[in-house]
C-alpha cells in the first residue's frame, strides 16, 4: 500500500513540475528589443524622409505590431518570425537612408569639383 502511495505522490510531483515548466515557457515575454531599436535607428537617420526607406520603415512597424498580436494569441513561432522580418526591414531602412545621404554628399562633392575646375580655367 505504501508503495502505491509513493508512486502517486511521485506522479503528482512530476505532473506539477511539468505544468510549471509549461506555464513558464508559455508566459515568456516576446523580446522586441532588437526590432524596436532597429526602428528607432531608422527614424533617427531620417528614413521617413527617403521614399524607399520610408516604405521599409513602415513595414517594420507593421510587422512589429503583428508580432505582438501573434505573441498575444499564443503563436510564438510566427511571432518570432515576424520579429525577424521587422528587424530586417528596419535595417534595410537604415541602409537605404544612409545610401541616400551618401549619394547626396557625392553629388555635392562632384558639384564642388566642377565649380573649382571652372574657376581655375
N, C-alpha and C positions, 0 to 999 in steps of 0.2 A: 504494500500500500504506500509506503514511504517513497518507494522508487517512482511510482506513478505521479505522486505529488511533485517530486523534484523535476520530473520531465515536464509537467505542466508549467511549473514556475519558469523553467528554462525556456520553453517555447514562448511563454508570455513575454519574458525579458527580451528575447531575440526579436519578437514582433514589435515590441515597444522601441527598441533601438532602430530597427528598420524604418518604422514610422517617423522617428525623429530625424533620421538621415534624409528620408524623402521630403519631409517638410522643410528641412534646411536647404536642400537643393532647389526646391520649388520656389522658395521665397528669396533666393539670391537675387539681389538687385541687378538690373541691366547696367553695365558700365558704359555710359555715354560720353565719358570724358574726352576720348580721342576725337570723336565726331564733333562734339561741341567746340573743342579747342580749334579744330580744323576750320569750322565755320567762322569762328571768331577771327582767326588769322586771315581768312579770305576777305572778311569785311574790313579788316584793318588795312589790307593792301589795296583796297578800293575795287574789289571785284564787282561791286554793284554798279560801277561806272563803266565797266568794259562789257559790251553786249555778250560776247561769247562766255566770258567768265561769270556774268550775272546769271546766265541760264544754269550753269553748273552749281552756283551758289544756291539758287532757288531749289534745284533738285536735291541738294544735300539737306536743306532744311526740311523739305517734304519727306525725304527718306528717314530722317531722324524722327520726325513726328510719327511716321508709320511704324518705325521700330519700337517706339514707346508704346504704341497701341497694341502691336503684336505681343510685346512682353506682358502687357496687362492682361491680354487674352490667354496667356499661358503658352504661347508659341515661341519658345526661347530660341530654337534654331533659326526660324525665319527672322526673328528679331535681330539675332547676331549677324545674319547675312545682310539684312537691310542696313545695319550699322556700318558694316564694311563698305557697302555701296555709298553711304553718306560720307564716310571718311574719304573715299577715293574721289568723289565728286568735289568735296571741299578742297582737297589737294590739287585737283585739276584747276579749280577756280583760282587758287593762289598762283599756280604756274602760268595760267593764261594772263592773269593780271600783271605778273612780273614781265612776261614776254611783251605785253603791250607797252609797259613803261620803258623797257629797254629799247623797243623799236622806236619809240618817240625820242629817246635820247640819241639814238643812232641817226635819225633823220635830222635832229637839231645839230649834231656834230658835222654831218655832211654839209648842211647849210652854212655853218660857220667856216668850214674849209673853203667852200665855194666863194664866200664873201672875201676871205683873206686872199684867195688867188686873184680875184678881180681887183682888189686894192693894190696888189703888188705888180700889176702889169704896167 
